[in-house]
Amino acid sequence: MASYTPRQYREQRRIQAIIGEANARQRCPICARPQGRWPSGAQRMTCGRAECYQKWLAIHPAAKEQP
C-alpha cells in the first residue's frame, strides 16, 4: 500500500482549509454566494449552480504519483 507524499498532504490541508472557511462563512468556495441546500435540506458546499459544482469537483489537481 502506498503512503501519501508530502505534496498530497499539502493538498489535503489546502482543501480542508477551503472547506473550513466556506462553512464558517456559509459561502460557496467558488463564487462566494450563499451555500445552497440539497433537496433533503442538507447544506451544500457550493451555491448550487452547476458551474460552481463542477469547479468544486475539479479544485484539486490530479495525482501525478503512481503507487
Kinemage of the C-alpha trace (Angstrom):
@kinemage 1
@onewidth
@group {chain A} dominant
@subgroup {mainchain}
@vectorlist {calphas} color= white
{ca met a 1} P 0.000 0.000 0.000
{ca ala a 2} L 1.368 3.405 -0.973
{ca ser a 3} L 1.534 6.210 1.561
{ca tyr a 4} L 0.756 9.871 0.973
{ca thr a 5} L 3.501 12.091 -0.367
{ca pro a 6} L 4.290 15.488 1.175
{ca arg a 7} L 2.541 17.151 -1.780
{ca gln a 8} L -0.607 15.127 -1.175
{ca tyr a 9} L -0.618 16.135 2.498
{ca arg a 10} L -0.232 19.812 1.495
{ca glu a 11} L -3.129 19.488 -0.940
{ca gln a 12} L -5.243 17.799 1.724
{ca arg a 13} L -4.571 20.659 4.159
{ca arg a 14} L -5.354 23.219 1.436
{ca ile a 15} L -8.703 21.582 0.604
{ca gln a 16} L -9.579 21.272 4.308
{ca ala a 17} L -8.826 24.974 4.785
{ca ile a 18} L -11.095 25.894 1.856
{ca ile a 19} L -13.885 23.736 3.264
{ca gly a 20} L -13.495 25.184 6.760
{ca glu a 21} L -13.548 28.777 5.508
{ca ala a 22} L -16.537 28.162 3.219
{ca asn a 23} L -18.536 26.526 6.001
{ca ala a 24} L -17.617 29.183 8.570
{ca arg a 25} L -18.777 31.941 6.218
{ca gln a 26} L -21.599 29.783 4.772
{ca arg a 27} L -20.456 30.871 1.325
{ca cys a 28} L -19.660 28.980 -1.863
{ca pro a 29} L -15.873 28.498 -2.099
{ca ile a 30} L -16.033 29.254 -5.841
{ca cys a 31} L -18.233 32.357 -6.226
{ca ala a 32} L -18.861 33.457 -2.585
{ca arg a 33} L -22.662 33.325 -2.948
{ca pro a 34} L -24.528 31.765 -0.011
{ca gln a 35} L -24.202 27.990 0.137
{ca gly a 36} L -27.191 26.155 -1.260
{ca arg a 37} L -29.229 23.276 0.117
{ca trp a 38} L -29.743 19.793 -1.241
{ca pro a 39} L -33.373 18.669 -1.736
{ca ser a 40} L -33.067 16.827 1.587
{ca gly a 41} L -32.333 20.154 3.301
{ca ala a 42} L -28.665 19.381 3.938
{ca gln a 43} L -26.220 22.227 3.353
{ca arg a 44} L -24.258 22.104 0.096
{ca met a 45} L -20.589 23.043 -0.231
{ca thr a 46} L -21.344 25.264 -3.250
{ca cys a 47} L -24.139 27.684 -4.042
{ca gly a 48} L -25.786 25.015 -6.179
{ca arg a 49} L -25.028 26.458 -9.613
{ca ala a 50} L -23.766 23.769 -11.992
{ca glu a 51} L -20.687 25.847 -12.880
{ca cys a 52} L -19.609 26.141 -9.257
{ca tyr a 53} L -20.318 22.486 -8.560
{ca gln a 54} L -18.146 21.384 -11.494
{ca lys a 55} L -15.326 23.744 -10.484
{ca trp a 56} L -15.507 22.495 -6.890
{ca leu a 57} L -15.196 18.889 -8.039
{ca ala a 58} L -12.090 19.830 -10.038
{ca ile a 59} L -10.466 22.037 -7.369
{ca his a 60} L -7.691 19.596 -6.590
{ca pro a 61} L -5.075 18.595 -9.160
{ca ala a 62} L -4.962 15.037 -10.416
{ca ala a 63} L -2.458 12.825 -8.631
{ca lys a 64} L 0.794 12.567 -10.513
{ca glu a 65} L 2.480 9.930 -8.384
{ca gln a 66} L 1.986 6.273 -9.140
{ca pro a 67} L 1.637 3.919 -6.148
